[in-house]
Amino acid sequence: MNIPKEESERILSILSGVNDPEIGISIVKLRMIDSVEREDGRLIVNLKLTVPGCPLSETLEKDITDRLNSAGYQDVEVKFGYMSKEELNEVKEQLKREKRMTPPPIEKYEKRGIGNIIAVYSAKGGVGKSTVVSMLALAAEQLGYKAGILDCDVSGPSIRSIFKIKGLAEVGEDKRFIPKEANGIKMIGADMLTDAQVLIWRGPLVSSAIKQMYSDTDWGDLDVLFLDLPPGTSDAPLTVFQSLPVDKIVIVTTPNSLAQITGKKTELMADALKIPVAGVIENMDYIEHGGERIYLENRNKDISFNGEILAKLPYDLDIEGKIAGGKLDKGVSDALVEVIKRLM
């Protein structure tokens, strides 16, 4: 529902103090605000981003919400759209008038001997992405594929711990990292490059680390490289999607309602970035007891994914030990082998 012109002008005046964090010019001046509406008492700000999956969209959303909250608007939602080519050209002309520099182009990387690159992702943490990545890599190896894992979670890497990797990766004569290997799977992560117990890095450093691990690792010839992405929708996953040649995304969720809601948002983000979603893996879906499956929580009937459910995996307290030993339970192994056949 449209709001009165006087109130709309007041809101634009409030938001004129919000700058695009990358360009440094008011979002009102850049005509990024498409419209302001009211829906069931909630104030909706429709914002047009310059590129799909803008890495600073969360910053913009927070700045807009904070400004409006301070002005008395407590129920605020920011919805994102994208500028047309003509609108982007107007922004460029505005930057010329302001004598500002446009953001540098996004660096794109090639595959170089890697057959398929599959990102395993969820914007929600705690759903078991690293565990699923590890099991998928084992299933790929079982089918005879050469598999690798790039742990993109620079701040909280898990792959090294899951596979019980010891020591650090070495650097070859060509100055490239030699990946660590376990159960025939090549892998690299930030904790395989440094002894530091905790890495506290800002977004640009995290993005650079991911790109360097991908491009400066001697992967050899791989049939498939799995990317273990951190949660969230900010710098790290966006770096992967915008810079690395990702073929498909596998979304990981659990039966938990919140995980499914966030999983759906993950699917919408992938759609905005135009990266195909191969499907969804529901992790920790049930437990085996007395020969029966006990499902831990009913699915949220209000949430439906466009991609199909590729597999439903059990909750298993000893799953990391089984992964490190390279031997999954037959039911799990069979299910994931079928997933790999579909992904490849």
C-alpha positions as CSV (number, residue, x, y, z in Angstrom):
1,M,0.0,0.0,0.0
2,N,1.4,3.4,-1.0
3,I,2.0,5.9,1.8
4,P,1.2,9.6,1.7
5,K,3.6,11.8,-0.3
6,E,4.5,13.9,2.7
7,E,5.5,10.8,4.8
8,S,7.4,9.4,1.8
9,E,9.4,12.6,1.5
10,R,10.1,12.5,5.2
11,I,11.4,8.9,4.9
12,L,13.6,9.8,2.0
13,S,15.0,12.7,4.0
14,I,15.8,10.3,6.8
15,L,17.5,7.9,4.5
16,S,19.5,10.5,2.7
17,G,22.0,10.1,5.4
18,V,22.6,6.5,4.5
19,N,25.6,6.2,2.1
20,D,26.4,3.3,-0.2
21,P,29.2,1.8,1.8
22,E,31.4,1.1,-1.3
23,I,30.8,4.3,-3.2
24,G,30.3,6.7,-0.3
25,I,27.3,8.6,-1.9
26,S,23.8,8.8,-0.4
27,I,21.5,6.0,-1.6
28,V,18.8,8.6,-2.2
29,K,21.1,10.6,-4.4
30,L,22.0,7.4,-6.3
31,R,18.3,6.7,-6.7
32,M,18.7,3.2,-5.1
33,I,15.4,3.5,-3.3
34,D,12.8,2.3,-5.7
35,S,9.7,2.8,-3.5
36,V,8.5,2.9,0.1
37,E,5.3,1.1,1.0
38,R,3.3,0.0,4.0
39,E,2.1,-3.6,4.4
40,D,0.1,-4.8,7.4
41,G,1.6,-2.0,9.5
42,R,5.2,-2.8,8.4
43,L,7.3,-0.2,6.5
44,I,8.7,-1.8,3.4
45,V,11.8,-0.1,1.7
46,N,12.4,-1.4,-1.8
47,L,16.0,-1.0,-2.6
48,K,17.7,-1.5,-5.9
49,L,21.3,-2.9,-5.7
50,T,23.9,-2.3,-8.4
51,V,24.7,-6.0,-8.7
52,P,22.9,-9.2,-7.7
53,G,24.2,-10.6,-4.4
54,C,25.9,-7.3,-3.5
55,P,28.4,-8.2,-0.7
56,L,27.5,-5.1,1.3
57,S,23.7,-5.7,1.2
58,E,23.6,-6.7,4.9
59,T,25.4,-3.4,5.8
60,L,22.9,-1.4,3.8
61,E,20.0,-3.2,5.4
62,K,21.3,-2.5,8.9
63,D,22.0,1.1,8.2
64,I,18.5,1.7,6.7
65,T,16.8,-0.2,9.5
66,D,18.8,1.7,12.2
67,R,18.0,5.1,10.7
68,L,14.3,4.4,10.5
69,N,14.2,2.8,14.0
70,S,15.8,5.9,15.4
71,A,13.1,8.0,13.7
72,G,10.3,6.0,15.2
73,Y,9.7,3.3,12.6
74,Q,10.1,0.1,14.6
75,D,8.8,-2.5,12.1
76,V,10.9,-2.1,9.0
77,E,11.8,-4.5,6.2
78,V,14.2,-3.9,3.3
79,K,13.5,-5.8,0.1
80,F,16.2,-6.0,-2.6
81,G,15.9,-5.7,-6.3
82,Y,18.5,-4.9,-9.0
83,M,19.1,-1.9,-11.2
84,S,18.5,-2.1,-15.0
85,K,21.4,-1.5,-17.4
86,E,20.0,2.1,-18.0
87,E,19.8,2.7,-14.2
88,L,23.4,1.5,-13.8
89,N,24.5,3.9,-16.5
90,E,22.9,6.7,-14.6
91,V,24.8,5.8,-11.5
92,K,28.1,5.8,-13.5
93,E,27.3,9.3,-14.8
94,Q,26.5,10.4,-11.2
95,L,29.9,9.0,-10.1
96,K,31.6,11.0,-12.9
97,R,29.9,14.1,-11.7
98,E,31.0,13.4,-8.2
99,K,34.5,12.5,-9.4
100,R,34.3,9.1,-7.7
101,M,35.8,5.9,-8.8
102,T,33.6,2.9,-9.7
103,P,34.3,-0.3,-7.8
104,P,36.9,-2.5,-9.4
105,P,35.7,-5.4,-11.6
106,I,35.2,-8.8,-9.9
107,E,38.1,-11.1,-10.6
108,K,37.1,-14.3,-12.3
109,Y,39.0,-17.6,-12.0
110,E,39.2,-20.6,-14.4
111,K,38.8,-24.3,-13.6
112,R,42.2,-25.4,-14.8
113,G,41.8,-29.2,-14.8
114,I,38.8,-29.4,-12.4
115,G,35.8,-31.1,-13.9
116,N,33.0,-30.0,-11.6
117,I,32.9,-27.4,-8.8
118,I,30.1,-28.0,-6.3
119,A,29.4,-25.5,-3.5
120,V,27.8,-27.0,-0.4
121,Y,26.1,-24.2,1.4
122,S,23.5,-22.9,3.8
123,A,23.2,-19.4,5.1
124,K,22.4,-21.0,8.5
125,G,25.2,-22.3,10.7
126,G,25.1,-25.6,12.6
127,V,23.4,-27.7,9.9
128,G,26.5,-29.9,9.2
129,K,27.8,-28.5,5.9
130,S,31.3,-29.7,6.6
131,T,30.1,-33.2,7.5
132,V,28.0,-33.4,4.3
133,V,30.9,-32.1,2.2
134,S,33.2,-34.8,3.7
135,M,30.7,-37.6,3.1
136,L,30.0,-36.4,-0.5
137,A,33.8,-36.5,-1.2
138,L,34.0,-40.0,0.2
139,A,31.1,-41.1,-2.0
140,A,32.7,-39.5,-5.1
141,E,35.9,-41.5,-4.3
142,Q,33.9,-44.6,-3.9
143,L,32.6,-44.2,-7.5
144,G,36.2,-43.7,-8.7
145,Y,36.2,-40.0,-9.1
146,K,39.2,-37.8,-8.1
147,A,37.8,-35.5,-5.4
148,G,39.0,-32.5,-3.5
149,I,37.7,-30.2,-0.8
150,L,38.4,-26.5,-0.4
151,D,37.4,-25.3,3.2
152,C,36.2,-21.8,2.6
153,D,35.4,-21.2,6.2
154,V,38.5,-19.2,7.0
155,S,37.5,-18.2,10.5
156,G,36.1,-21.6,11.6
157,P,37.5,-24.4,9.4
158,S,36.4,-27.9,10.1
159,I,37.7,-30.3,7.4
160,R,41.1,-30.8,8.9
161,S,39.6,-31.8,12.2
162,I,37.0,-34.1,10.6
163,F,39.7,-36.0,8.7
164,K,42.2,-35.8,11.5
165,I,44.8,-34.2,9.3
166,K,48.2,-33.6,10.9
167,G,50.8,-31.1,9.9
168,L,50.6,-28.2,7.5
169,A,50.5,-28.1,3.7
170,E,53.8,-27.7,2.0
171,V,54.8,-25.3,-0.8
172,G,56.1,-26.9,-4.0
173,E,58.9,-25.7,-6.2
174,D,56.3,-23.7,-8.3
175,K,55.3,-21.8,-5.1
176,R,51.9,-23.5,-5.0
177,F,50.4,-25.2,-2.0
178,I,50.5,-29.0,-2.0
179,P,47.1,-30.1,-0.6
180,K,46.9,-32.5,2.3
181,E,45.3,-35.8,1.5
182,A,43.2,-38.3,3.4
183,N,41.2,-41.3,2.1
184,G,42.3,-40.3,-1.4
185,I,40.7,-36.8,-1.1
186,K,42.9,-33.7,-1.7
187,M,42.0,-30.9,0.7
188,I,43.2,-27.4,1.7
189,G,42.0,-24.9,4.4
190,A,43.3,-22.0,6.3
191,D,44.2,-24.2,9.3
192,M,46.4,-26.3,6.9
193,L,48.4,-23.2,6.1
194,T,49.1,-21.7,9.5
195,D,49.5,-22.9,13.1
196,A,47.4,-19.9,14.4
197,Q,44.6,-21.2,16.6
198,V,42.3,-18.4,15.8
199,L,42.1,-16.2,12.6
200,I,40.4,-12.9,13.2
201,W,40.2,-11.3,9.8
202,R,38.1,-8.7,8.2
203,G,36.0,-9.5,5.1
204,P,38.5,-8.4,2.4
205,L,41.3,-10.6,3.9
206,V,38.9,-13.6,4.1
207,S,37.9,-13.1,0.5
208,S,41.6,-12.9,-0.6
209,A,42.4,-16.0,1.4
210,I,39.7,-18.0,-0.3
211,K,40.8,-16.9,-3.8
212,Q,44.4,-17.6,-3.0
213,M,43.7,-21.1,-1.6
214,Y,41.7,-21.9,-4.8
215,S,44.2,-20.4,-7.3
216,D,47.5,-21.2,-5.6
217,T,46.8,-24.9,-4.7
218,D,48.2,-27.6,-7.0
219,W,45.0,-29.6,-7.3
220,G,46.2,-31.6,-10.3
221,D,43.4,-33.2,-12.3
222,L,40.2,-33.4,-10.3
223,D,36.8,-34.7,-11.4
224,V,35.1,-32.7,-8.6
225,L,36.0,-30.0,-6.1
226,F,33.7,-29.5,-3.2
227,L,33.5,-26.1,-1.6
228,D,32.7,-26.1,2.1
229,L,31.2,-22.6,2.5
230,P,30.7,-20.8,5.8
231,P,27.2,-19.6,6.8
232,G,25.9,-16.2,6.1
233,T,25.4,-14.1,3.0
234,S,28.3,-11.8,3.2
235,D,31.9,-11.6,1.9
236,A,33.0,-15.2,2.0
237,P,30.2,-17.0,0.2
238,L,29.8,-14.1,-2.3
239,T,33.5,-14.2,-3.1
240,V,33.0,-17.9,-4.0
241,F,29.9,-17.3,-6.1
242,Q,31.2,-14.3,-7.9
243,S,34.9,-15.2,-8.4
244,L,35.1,-19.0,-8.6
245,P,33.5,-21.0,-11.5
246,V,30.9,-22.8,-9.4
247,D,28.7,-25.3,-11.4
248,K,26.1,-26.1,-8.8
249,I,25.0,-25.5,-5.3
250,V,23.9,-28.2,-2.9
251,I,21.9,-26.7,0.0
252,V,22.1,-28.3,3.4
253,T,19.4,-28.0,5.9
254,T,17.9,-29.9,8.9
255,P,14.3,-30.7,9.9
256,N,14.4,-27.6,12.2
257,S,12.0,-24.9,11.1
258,L,14.5,-22.1,11.4
259,A,17.1,-24.1,9.4
260,Q,14.5,-24.6,6.7
261,I,13.5,-20.9,6.6
262,T,17.1,-19.9,6.2
263,G,17.6,-22.7,3.7
264,K,14.9,-21.2,1.5
265,K,16.6,-17.8,1.7
266,T,19.8,-19.6,0.6
267,E,17.9,-20.9,-2.5
268,L,16.6,-17.4,-3.3
269,M,20.1,-16.0,-3.0
270,A,21.4,-18.7,-5.4
271,D,18.6,-17.8,-7.8
272,A,19.6,-14.1,-7.7
273,L,23.2,-15.0,-8.5
274,K,22.0,-17.3,-11.3
275,I,23.8,-20.4,-10.0
276,P,21.9,-23.6,-10.4
277,V,20.8,-25.4,-7.2
278,A,21.2,-29.1,-7.7
279,G,19.0,-29.9,-4.7
280,V,18.7,-30.1,-1.0
281,I,20.3,-32.5,1.5
282,E,18.4,-32.8,4.8
283,N,21.0,-33.6,7.4
284,M,20.3,-35.0,11.0
285,D,16.8,-35.9,9.8
286,Y,16.3,-39.0,11.9
287,I,18.0,-41.5,14.2
288,E,18.1,-45.3,13.9
289,H,16.7,-47.1,17.0
290,G,15.8,-50.8,17.2
291,G,15.7,-51.1,13.5
292,E,13.3,-48.2,13.1
293,R,13.7,-44.6,12.0
294,I,12.7,-42.0,14.5
295,Y,12.3,-38.6,12.8
296,L,13.5,-35.8,14.9
297,E,11.2,-33.0,13.9
298,N,8.4,-32.6,11.3
299,R,9.2,-30.5,8.3
300,N,7.9,-26.9,8.2
301,K,4.9,-27.4,5.9
302,D,5.0,-23.7,4.9
303,I,8.5,-24.1,3.4
304,S,9.0,-25.8,0.1
305,F,12.2,-25.8,-2.0
306,N,12.3,-25.4,-5.8
307,G,15.1,-27.9,-5.8
308,E,14.4,-31.6,-4.9
309,I,15.4,-33.3,-1.8
310,L,18.5,-35.3,-2.8
311,A,19.0,-37.3,0.4
312,K,17.9,-37.4,4.0
313,L,20.7,-38.3,6.4
314,P,20.6,-39.6,10.0
315,Y,21.9,-38.0,13.1
316,D,25.0,-40.0,14.0
317,L,27.1,-39.2,17.1
318,D,30.1,-41.2,15.6
319,I,29.9,-39.7,12.1
320,E,33.3,-37.9,12.3
321,G,35.0,-41.2,13.3
322,K,33.4,-43.0,10.3
323,I,34.4,-40.2,7.9
324,A,38.0,-40.2,9.2
325,G,38.1,-44.0,8.8
326,G,36.7,-43.7,5.3
327,K,33.8,-46.1,6.0
328,L,30.2,-44.8,6.1
329,D,27.2,-46.9,7.1
330,K,25.9,-48.7,4.0
331,G,22.5,-46.8,3.9
332,V,24.2,-43.4,4.1
333,S,26.9,-44.4,1.6
334,D,24.3,-45.8,-0.9
335,A,22.2,-42.6,-0.6
336,L,25.2,-40.3,-1.2
337,V,26.5,-42.4,-4.1
338,E,23.2,-41.8,-5.8
339,V,23.6,-38.0,-5.1
340,I,27.0,-38.0,-6.7
341,K,25.7,-39.8,-9.8
342,R,23.1,-37.0,-10.2
343,L,25.6,-34.2,-9.5
344,M,28.2,-35.5,-12.0
